[in-house]
Amino acid sequence: MYPLLIYSSCVYDSSCVYDHSPDGLIRTVHAMREMESFTQRVGGFPFLYADTFMTREEFGEMFDLSLYRKVRKTYLADGASPDLYDKIKPEVDVFAVLEEEKAFPV
């Protein structure tokens, strides 16, 4: 995991988890969701250049999207360009992987 960056008493999370185990039993989705949850609890934010493992609802709780929604509506962006969450959600079903990981040893 990469370290947290702290500026002006706000936490910015730039973390990632890689699975390099021979048996492939690293709980990567669990680890990332725990890091995102910690970041939210301490009032921080993840950098959005990579996938997020939050649900759309969790993402909306972490970020105040009210101005973003207003601007998208004003400039007719809905339907013309992807929503921010859709740009950073993984292409795989993270929550299916999360269910599989529950069987992995802790």
Secondary structure as UniProt FT lines:
FT   STRAND          4..7
FT   TURN            8..9
FT   STRAND          10..13
FT   TURN            22..23
FT   HELIX           28..41
FT   TURN            42..43
FT   STRAND          45..46
FT   HELIX           56..62
FT   HELIX           66..74
FT   TURN            75..76
FT   TURN            79..80
FT   HELIX           84..88
FT   HELIX           94..101
FT   TURN            102..103
//
